[in-house]
Amino acid sequence: MMAIKKDYIFTNKKHPQRAILSTILGTISFVSIIMMLYFTFQEGGIARPRYGFSMLIAVLFSVTGLVLGILSRMEPDKFYFFSYLGLAINLMVLVSAGFILFVGAYGI
């Protein structure tokens, strides 16, 4: 009978806390923009000032998350899954916020 060879690879890599915070901030921003769009559609396209303020806060969170994602990606010997996820979510939020502002300004 042949012995089963078990190969274990032990590592001291961890997920950077900045990357996890970047993902959390991006998720909060994404959810707030989705909620703002939903409530605006529920009111027939009329956006209240508090929706604009929530968009501003979401963009600030997203910029902060983007910076944290970039900084976490630059850390050596770490897992980068949350860095890339945070970068993707925060970029998506910034692009969608820019698109919403563009559509609102030019009425497309």
N, CA, C and O atoms as a GROMACS GRO file, in nm:
protein
  432
    1MET      N    1   0.082  -0.118   0.000
    1MET     CA    2   0.000   0.000   0.000
    1MET      C    3   0.087   0.124   0.000
    1MET      O    4   0.192   0.131   0.064
    2MET      N    5   0.040   0.218  -0.072
    2MET     CA    6   0.114   0.342  -0.086
    2MET      C    7   0.069   0.442   0.020
    2MET      O    8  -0.050   0.456   0.046
    3ALA      N    9   0.160   0.508   0.080
    3ALA     CA   10   0.127   0.610   0.180
    3ALA      C   11   0.080   0.736   0.110
    3ALA      O   12   0.133   0.776   0.006
    4ILE      N   13  -0.019   0.797   0.168
    4ILE     CA   14  -0.071   0.922   0.112
    4ILE      C   15   0.020   1.036   0.157
    4ILE      O   16   0.043   1.057   0.276
    5LYS      N   17   0.069   1.106   0.059
    5LYS     CA   18   0.159   1.216   0.088
    5LYS      C   19   0.076   1.342   0.112
    5LYS      O   20  -0.004   1.382   0.028
    6LYS      N   21   0.097   1.402   0.225
    6LYS     CA   22   0.025   1.525   0.258
    6LYS      C   23   0.124   1.641   0.255
    6LYS      O   24   0.221   1.644   0.331
    7ASP      N   25   0.097   1.734   0.169
    7ASP     CA   26   0.182   1.853   0.159
    7ASP      C   27   0.108   1.971   0.220
    7ASP      O   28   0.003   2.013   0.170
    8TYR      N   29   0.162   2.024   0.324
    8TYR     CA   30   0.106   2.142   0.387
    8TYR      C   31   0.200   2.258   0.362
    8TYR      O   32   0.322   2.246   0.374
    9ILE      N   33   0.141   2.369   0.327
    9ILE     CA   34   0.220   2.489   0.308
    9ILE      C   35   0.175   2.588   0.415
    9ILE      O   36   0.062   2.635   0.415
   10PHE      N   37   0.266   2.618   0.503
   10PHE     CA   38   0.236   2.713   0.607
   10PHE      C   39   0.290   2.849   0.566
   10PHE      O   40   0.400   2.860   0.512
   11THR      N   41   0.213   2.950   0.592
   11THR     CA   42   0.254   3.084   0.554
   11THR      C   43   0.215   3.181   0.666
   11THR      O   44   0.126   3.153   0.746
   12ASN      N   45   0.283   3.290   0.670
   12ASN     CA   46   0.249   3.392   0.766
   12ASN      C   47   0.181   3.512   0.700
   12ASN      O   48   0.173   3.620   0.758
   13LYS      N   49   0.133   3.491   0.578
   13LYS     CA   50   0.063   3.597   0.507
   13LYS      C   51  -0.073   3.621   0.573
   13LYS      O   52  -0.137   3.528   0.624
   14LYS      N   53  -0.115   3.746   0.572
   14LYS     CA   54  -0.245   3.784   0.626
   14LYS      C   55  -0.310   3.881   0.529
   14LYS      O   56  -0.246   3.935   0.439
   15HIS      N   57  -0.439   3.902   0.550
   15HIS     CA   58  -0.508   4.006   0.475
   15HIS      C   59  -0.481   4.140   0.543
   15HIS      O   60  -0.497   4.152   0.664
   16PRO      N   61  -0.440   4.240   0.466
   16PRO     CA   62  -0.413   4.370   0.527
   16PRO      C   63  -0.542   4.433   0.581
   16PRO      O   64  -0.648   4.423   0.519
   17GLN      N   65  -0.532   4.498   0.695
   17GLN     CA   66  -0.650   4.563   0.752
   17GLN      C   67  -0.696   4.678   0.666
   17GLN      O   68  -0.816   4.707   0.659
   18ARG      N   69  -0.604   4.745   0.599
   18ARG     CA   70  -0.642   4.853   0.508
   18ARG      C   71  -0.728   4.800   0.394
   18ARG      O   72  -0.822   4.866   0.351
   19ALA      N   73  -0.695   4.682   0.346
   19ALA     CA   74  -0.772   4.623   0.236
   19ALA      C   75  -0.913   4.588   0.281
   19ALA      O   76  -1.009   4.609   0.207
   20ILE      N   77  -0.924   4.533   0.399
   20ILE     CA   78  -1.057   4.499   0.451
   20ILE      C   79  -1.138   4.625   0.473
   20ILE      O   80  -1.257   4.628   0.442
   21LEU      N   81  -1.076   4.729   0.527
   21LEU     CA   82  -1.145   4.856   0.547
   21LEU      C   83  -1.184   4.918   0.414
   21LEU      O   84  -1.291   4.977   0.402
   22SER      N   85  -1.099   4.904   0.313
   22SER     CA   86  -1.131   4.954   0.180
   22SER      C   87  -1.254   4.884   0.123
   22SER      O   88  -1.341   4.948   0.064
   23THR      N   89  -1.261   4.753   0.141
   23THR     CA   90  -1.377   4.678   0.093
   23THR      C   91  -1.503   4.718   0.168
   23THR      O   92  -1.610   4.729   0.108
   24ILE      N   93  -1.493   4.738   0.298
   24ILE     CA   94  -1.609   4.778   0.378
   24ILE      C   95  -1.657   4.917   0.337
   24ILE      O   96  -1.777   4.938   0.320
   25LEU      N   97  -1.564   5.011   0.320
   25LEU     CA   98  -1.604   5.146   0.278
   25LEU      C   99  -1.666   5.144   0.138
   25LEU      O  100  -1.763   5.215   0.112
   26GLY      N  101  -1.611   5.064   0.049
   26GLY     CA  102  -1.670   5.052  -0.085
   26GLY      C  103  -1.808   4.992  -0.082
   26GLY      O  104  -1.896   5.036  -0.156
   27THR      N  105  -1.828   4.893   0.003
   27THR     CA  106  -1.960   4.831   0.014
   27THR      C  107  -2.062   4.929   0.071
   27THR      O  108  -2.176   4.935   0.024
   28ILE      N  109  -2.023   5.004   0.173
   28ILE     CA  110  -2.113   5.104   0.230
   28ILE      C  111  -2.147   5.210   0.125
   28ILE      O  112  -2.263   5.250   0.114
   29SER      N  113  -2.049   5.254   0.049
   29SER     CA  114  -2.073   5.352  -0.057
   29SER      C  115  -2.166   5.298  -0.165
   29SER      O  116  -2.257   5.366  -0.210
   30PHE      N  117  -2.141   5.175  -0.205
   30PHE     CA  118  -2.223   5.113  -0.309
   30PHE      C  119  -2.368   5.098  -0.264
   30PHE      O  120  -2.460   5.129  -0.339
   31VAL      N  121  -2.387   5.051  -0.143
   31VAL     CA  122  -2.523   5.033  -0.091
   31VAL      C  123  -2.593   5.168  -0.077
   31VAL      O  124  -2.712   5.178  -0.107
   32SER      N  125  -2.522   5.270  -0.033
   32SER     CA  126  -2.587   5.401  -0.017
   32SER      C  127  -2.625   5.461  -0.152
   32SER      O  128  -2.729   5.526  -0.162
   33ILE      N  129  -2.544   5.440  -0.255
   33ILE     CA  130  -2.580   5.491  -0.388
   33ILE      C  131  -2.700   5.415  -0.443
   33ILE      O  132  -2.790   5.475  -0.504
   34ILE      N  133  -2.703   5.284  -0.424
   34ILE     CA  134  -2.818   5.205  -0.470
   34ILE      C  135  -2.945   5.250  -0.398
   34ILE      O  136  -3.050   5.264  -0.460
   35MET      N  137  -2.935   5.272  -0.266
   35MET     CA  138  -3.052   5.318  -0.191
   35MET      C  139  -3.096   5.457  -0.236
   35MET      O  140  -3.215   5.485  -0.246
   36MET      N  141  -2.999   5.545  -0.263
   36MET     CA  142  -3.032   5.679  -0.309
   36MET      C  143  -3.104   5.674  -0.444
   36MET      O  144  -3.202   5.745  -0.465
   37LEU      N  145  -3.056   5.591  -0.534
   37LEU     CA  146  -3.123   5.576  -0.663
   37LEU      C  147  -3.263   5.517  -0.648
   37LEU      O  148  -3.356   5.561  -0.715
   38TYR      N  149  -3.277   5.420  -0.561
   38TYR     CA  150  -3.408   5.357  -0.539
   38TYR      C  151  -3.508   5.458  -0.484
   38TYR      O  152  -3.621   5.467  -0.533
   39PHE      N  153  -3.467   5.534  -0.383
   39PHE     CA  154  -3.559   5.632  -0.325
   39PHE      C  155  -3.590   5.745  -0.422
   39PHE      O  156  -3.701   5.799  -0.420
   40THR      N  157  -3.496   5.782  -0.507
   40THR     CA  158  -3.522   5.884  -0.607
   40THR      C  159  -3.623   5.835  -0.710
   40THR      O  160  -3.711   5.910  -0.750
   41PHE      N  161  -3.610   5.710  -0.752
   41PHE     CA  162  -3.708   5.654  -0.845
   41PHE      C  163  -3.845   5.639  -0.779
   41PHE      O  164  -3.947   5.658  -0.845
   42GLN      N  165  -3.849   5.607  -0.652
   42GLN     CA  166  -3.977   5.595  -0.581
   42GLN      C  167  -4.050   5.729  -0.575
   42GLN      O  168  -4.172   5.732  -0.574
   43GLU      N  169  -3.975   5.839  -0.571
   43GLU     CA  170  -4.036   5.972  -0.562
   43GLU      C  171  -4.052   6.037  -0.700
   43GLU      O  172  -4.070   6.158  -0.709
   44GLY      N  173  -4.045   5.959  -0.803
   44GLY     CA  174  -4.070   6.010  -0.937
   44GLY      C  175  -3.956   6.089  -0.998
   44GLY      O  176  -3.980   6.174  -1.084
   45GLY      N  177  -3.834   6.064  -0.956
   45GLY     CA  178  -3.720   6.131  -1.014
   45GLY      C  179  -3.679   6.258  -0.942
   45GLY      O  180  -3.589   6.329  -0.987
   46ILE      N  181  -3.743   6.287  -0.832
   46ILE     CA  182  -3.710   6.408  -0.756
   46ILE      C  183  -3.610   6.369  -0.647
   46ILE      O  184  -3.641   6.290  -0.557
   47ALA      N  185  -3.491   6.424  -0.657
   47ALA     CA  186  -3.387   6.393  -0.560
   47ALA      C  187  -3.387   6.502  -0.452
   47ALA      O  188  -3.375   6.620  -0.481
   48ARG      N  189  -3.401   6.459  -0.330
   48ARG     CA  190  -3.399   6.553  -0.218
   48ARG      C  191  -3.254   6.588  -0.185
   48ARG      O  192  -3.161   6.516  -0.223
   49PRO      N  193  -3.235   6.699  -0.114
   49PRO     CA  194  -3.097   6.738  -0.078
   49PRO      C  195  -3.025   6.634   0.006
   49PRO      O  196  -2.903   6.621  -0.004
   50ARG      N  197  -3.096   6.560   0.087
   50ARG     CA  198  -3.029   6.458   0.168
   50ARG      C  199  -2.973   6.345   0.080
   50ARG      O  200  -2.876   6.280   0.119
   51TYR      N  201  -3.033   6.322  -0.036
   51TYR     CA  202  -2.978   6.222  -0.127
   51TYR      C  203  -2.847   6.272  -0.187
   51TYR      O  204  -2.753   6.194  -0.206
   52GLY      N  205  -2.841   6.401  -0.216
   52GLY     CA  206  -2.717   6.458  -0.265
   52GLY      C  207  -2.608   6.453  -0.160
   52GLY      O  208  -2.491   6.428  -0.191
   53PHE      N  209  -2.646   6.477  -0.035
   53PHE     CA  210  -2.548   6.469   0.073
   53PHE      C  211  -2.499   6.325   0.091
   53PHE      O  212  -2.381   6.302   0.116
   54SER      N  213  -2.590   6.229   0.078
   54SER     CA  214  -2.547   6.089   0.090
   54SER      C  215  -2.456   6.050  -0.027
   54SER      O  216  -2.365   5.968  -0.010
   55MET      N  217  -2.478   6.108  -0.144
   55MET     CA  218  -2.389   6.085  -0.258
   55MET      C  219  -2.251   6.143  -0.229
   55MET      O  220  -2.150   6.081  -0.260
   56LEU      N  221  -2.248   6.263  -0.170
   56LEU     CA  222  -2.120   6.325  -0.136
   56LEU      C  223  -2.044   6.240  -0.035
   56LEU      O  224  -1.924   6.218  -0.051
   57ILE      N  225  -2.113   6.192   0.067
   57ILE     CA  226  -2.048   6.108   0.168
   57ILE      C  227  -2.001   5.977   0.104
   57ILE      O  228  -1.893   5.928   0.136
   58ALA      N  229  -2.082   5.920   0.014
   58ALA     CA  230  -2.043   5.796  -0.053
   58ALA      C  231  -1.918   5.817  -0.138
   58ALA      O  232  -1.831   5.730  -0.143
   59VAL      N  233  -1.909   5.930  -0.206
   59VAL     CA  234  -1.791   5.958  -0.287
   59VAL      C  235  -1.668   5.978  -0.198
   59VAL      O  236  -1.558   5.932  -0.231
   60LEU      N  237  -1.685   6.046  -0.085
   60LEU     CA  238  -1.572   6.062   0.008
   60LEU      C  239  -1.527   5.928   0.064
   60LEU      O  240  -1.407   5.902   0.075
   61PHE      N  241  -1.623   5.843   0.101
   61PHE     CA  242  -1.590   5.708   0.148
   61PHE      C  243  -1.517   5.630   0.039
   61PHE      O  244  -1.421   5.558   0.065
   62SER      N  245  -1.564   5.647  -0.083
   62SER     CA  246  -1.506   5.572  -0.194
   62SER      C  247  -1.363   5.618  -0.225
   62SER      O  248  -1.276   5.536  -0.254
   63VAL      N  249  -1.340   5.747  -0.219
   63VAL     CA  250  -1.204   5.797  -0.242
   63VAL      C  251  -1.112   5.748  -0.131
   63VAL      O  252  -0.999   5.707  -0.157
   64THR      N  253  -1.161   5.752  -0.007
   64THR     CA  254  -1.082   5.700   0.105
   64THR      C  255  -1.055   5.551   0.088
   64THR      O  256  -0.943   5.505   0.111
   65GLY      N  257  -1.157   5.476   0.047
   65GLY     CA  258  -1.140   5.333   0.024
   65GLY      C  259  -1.043   5.304  -0.089
   65GLY      O  260  -0.968   5.207  -0.084
   66LEU      N  261  -1.046   5.388  -0.192
   66LEU     CA  262  -0.953   5.371  -0.304
   66LEU      C  263  -0.809   5.393  -0.258
   66LEU      O  264  -0.720   5.316  -0.296
   67VAL      N  265  -0.786   5.496  -0.179
   67VAL     CA  266  -0.651   5.522  -0.128
   67VAL      C  267  -0.606   5.407  -0.037
   67VAL      O  268  -0.492   5.362  -0.046
   68LEU      N  269  -0.696   5.360   0.049
   68LEU     CA  270  -0.660   5.248   0.137
   68LEU      C  271  -0.632   5.120   0.057
   68LEU      O  272  -0.543   5.044   0.091
   69GLY      N  273  -0.708   5.098  -0.050
   69GLY     CA  274  -0.686   4.982  -0.134
   69GLY      C  275  -0.551   4.988  -0.204
   69GLY      O  276  -0.482   4.887  -0.215
   70ILE      N  277  -0.514   5.106  -0.251
   70ILE     CA  278  -0.383   5.121  -0.315
   70ILE      C  279  -0.271   5.101  -0.214
   70ILE      O  280  -0.173   5.033  -0.243
   71LEU      N  281  -0.286   5.160  -0.096
   71LEU     CA  282  -0.183   5.144   0.007
   71LEU      C  283  -0.170   4.999   0.053
   71LEU      O  284  -0.060   4.951   0.079
   72SER      N  285  -0.284   4.929   0.062
   72SER     CA  286  -0.278   4.789   0.104
   72SER      C  287  -0.217   4.701  -0.004
   72SER      O  288  -0.155   4.599   0.027
   73ARG      N  289  -0.234   4.737  -0.128
   73ARG     CA  290  -0.176   4.659  -0.237
   73ARG      C  291  -0.024   4.674  -0.240
   73ARG      O  292   0.046   4.586  -0.290
   74MET      N  293   0.025   4.784  -0.188
   74MET     CA  294   0.170   4.808  -0.188
   74MET      C  295   0.241   4.737  -0.073
   74MET      O  296   0.364   4.737  -0.069
   75GLU      N  297   0.168   4.678   0.020
   75GLU     CA  298   0.231   4.606   0.131
   75GLU      C  299   0.286   4.473   0.080
   75GLU      O  300   0.218   4.401   0.007
   76PRO      N  301   0.410   4.440   0.117
   76PRO     CA  302   0.468   4.314   0.068
   76PRO      C  303   0.421   4.194   0.150
   76PRO      O  304   0.384   4.207   0.266
   77ASP      N  305   0.422   4.077   0.088
   77ASP     CA  306   0.392   3.949   0.151
   77ASP      C  307   0.257   3.947   0.221
   77ASP      O  308   0.247   3.909   0.338
   78LYS      N  309   0.155   3.988   0.150
   78LYS     CA  310   0.018   3.986   0.203
   78LYS      C  311  -0.071   3.920   0.099
   78LYS      O  312  -0.033   3.905  -0.017
   79PHE      N  313  -0.190   3.880   0.142
   79PHE     CA  314  -0.292   3.836   0.048
   79PHE      C  315  -0.358   3.961  -0.010
   79PHE      O  316  -0.385   4.056   0.063
   80TYR      N  317  -0.383   3.960  -0.139
   80TYR     CA  318  -0.431   4.080  -0.205
   80TYR      C  319  -0.575   4.071  -0.252
   80TYR      O  320  -0.620   4.156  -0.329
   81PHE      N  321  -0.649   3.971  -0.210
   81PHE     CA  322  -0.787   3.956  -0.256
   81PHE      C  323  -0.871   4.077  -0.217
   81PHE      O  324  -0.939   4.135  -0.302
   82PHE      N  325  -0.867   4.116  -0.090
   82PHE     CA  326  -0.948   4.228  -0.045
   82PHE      C  327  -0.896   4.361  -0.100
   82PHE      O  328  -0.973   4.456  -0.114
   83SER      N  329  -0.767   4.367  -0.130
   83SER     CA  330  -0.714   4.488  -0.194
   83SER      C  331  -0.778   4.508  -0.331
   83SER      O  332  -0.826   4.617  -0.363
   84TYR      N  333  -0.778   4.403  -0.411
   84TYR     CA  334  -0.837   4.412  -0.543
   84TYR      C  335  -0.988   4.430  -0.537
   84TYR      O  336  -1.046   4.506  -0.615
   85LEU      N  337  -1.053   4.362  -0.444
   85LEU     CA  338  -1.198   4.376  -0.430
   85LEU      C  339  -1.234   4.518  -0.388
   85LEU      O  340  -1.327   4.577  -0.443
   86GLY      N  341  -1.162   4.573  -0.292
   86GLY     CA  342  -1.186   4.711  -0.249
   86GLY      C  343  -1.162   4.810  -0.360
   86GLY      O  344  -1.239   4.905  -0.378
   87LEU      N  345  -1.054   4.790  -0.436
   87LEU     CA  346  -1.025   4.878  -0.549
   87LEU      C  347  -1.137   4.872  -0.653
   87LEU      O  348  -1.179   4.976  -0.705
   88ALA      N  349  -1.183   4.753  -0.683
   88ALA     CA  350  -1.288   4.738  -0.785
   88ALA      C  351  -1.419   4.802  -0.740
   88ALA      O  352  -1.482   4.874  -0.818
   89ILE      N  353  -1.459   4.778  -0.617
   89ILE     CA  354  -1.585   4.834  -0.568
   89ILE      C  355  -1.577   4.986  -0.563
   89ILE      O  356  -1.671   5.054  -0.605
   90ASN      N  357  -1.467   5.039  -0.511
   90ASN     CA  358  -1.455   5.184  -0.499
   90ASN      C  359  -1.446   5.251  -0.635
   90ASN      O  360  -1.503   5.359  -0.654
   91LEU      N  361  -1.377   5.191  -0.730
   91LEU     CA  362  -1.375   5.247  -0.866
   91LEU      C  363  -1.514   5.243  -0.929
   91LEU      O  364  -1.554   5.337  -0.998
   92MET      N  365  -1.586   5.135  -0.906
   92MET     CA  366  -1.721   5.124  -0.959
   92MET      C  367  -1.812   5.232  -0.900
   92MET      O  368  -1.894   5.290  -0.970
   93VAL      N  369  -1.797   5.258  -0.771
   93VAL     CA  370  -1.877   5.363  -0.707
   93VAL      C  371  -1.842   5.500  -0.763
   93VAL      O  372  -1.932   5.580  -0.790
   94LEU      N  373  -1.713   5.528  -0.781
   94LEU     CA  374  -1.674   5.658  -0.835
   94LEU      C  375  -1.722   5.678  -0.979
   94LEU      O  376  -1.767   5.786  -1.015
   95VAL      N  377  -1.711   5.572  -1.059
   95VAL     CA  378  -1.758   5.582  -1.198
   95VAL      C  379  -1.910   5.600  -1.202
   95VAL      O  380  -1.961   5.681  -1.280
   96SER      N  381  -1.982   5.526  -1.119
   96SER     CA  382  -2.128   5.539  -1.119
   96SER      C  383  -2.171   5.675  -1.065
   96SER      O  384  -2.268   5.732  -1.114
   97ALA      N  385  -2.102   5.728  -0.965
   97ALA     CA  386  -2.135   5.862  -0.915
   97ALA      C  387  -2.108   5.967  -1.022
   97ALA      O  388  -2.186   6.060  -1.039
   98GLY      N  389  -1.998   5.953  -1.092
   98GLY     CA  390  -1.970   6.045  -1.202
   98GLY      C  391  -2.074   6.035  -1.313
   98GLY      O  392  -2.114   6.136  -1.370
   99PHE      N  393  -2.117   5.913  -1.342
   99PHE     CA  394  -2.221   5.895  -1.444
   99PHE      C  395  -2.352   5.957  -1.400
   99PHE      O  396  -2.421   6.020  -1.480
  100ILE      N  397  -2.388   5.940  -1.273
  100ILE     CA  398  -2.513   5.999  -1.222
  100ILE      C  399  -2.507   6.150  -1.229
  100ILE      O  400  -2.605   6.214  -1.267
  101LEU      N  401  -2.394   6.208  -1.193
  101LEU     CA  402  -2.380   6.354  -1.203
  101LEU      C  403  -2.382   6.400  -1.348
  101LEU      O  404  -2.440   6.505  -1.378
  102PHE      N  405  -2.321   6.325  -1.438
  102PHE     CA  406  -2.322   6.360  -1.581
  102PHE      C  407  -2.464   6.356  -1.636
  102PHE      O  408  -2.506   6.447  -1.708
  103VAL      N  409  -2.537   6.251  -1.603
  103VAL     CA  410  -2.675   6.239  -1.651
  103VAL      C  411  -2.762   6.350  -1.592
  103VAL      O  412  -2.847   6.407  -1.661
  104GLY      N  413  -2.738   6.382  -1.465
  104GLY     CA  414  -2.817   6.489  -1.403
  104GLY      C  415  -2.786   6.625  -1.462
  104GLY      O  416  -2.875   6.709  -1.471
  105ALA      N  417  -2.663   6.648  -1.503
  105ALA     CA  418  -2.625   6.779  -1.558
  105ALA      C  419  -2.670   6.797  -1.702
  105ALA      O  420  -2.713   6.905  -1.741
  106TYR      N  421  -2.660   6.690  -1.782
  106TYR     CA  422  -2.691   6.702  -1.924
  106TYR      C  423  -2.824   6.641  -1.963
  106TYR      O  424  -2.864   6.651  -2.079
  107GLY      N  425  -2.894   6.578  -1.871
  107GLY     CA  426  -3.030   6.529  -1.897
  107GLY      C  427  -3.039   6.419  -2.001
  107GLY      O  428  -3.134   6.416  -2.079
  108ILE      N  429  -2.943   6.331  -2.003
  108ILE     CA  430  -2.946   6.222  -2.101
  108ILE      C  431  -3.047   6.119  -2.062
  108ILE      O  432  -3.064   6.019  -2.133
   0.00000   0.00000   0.00000
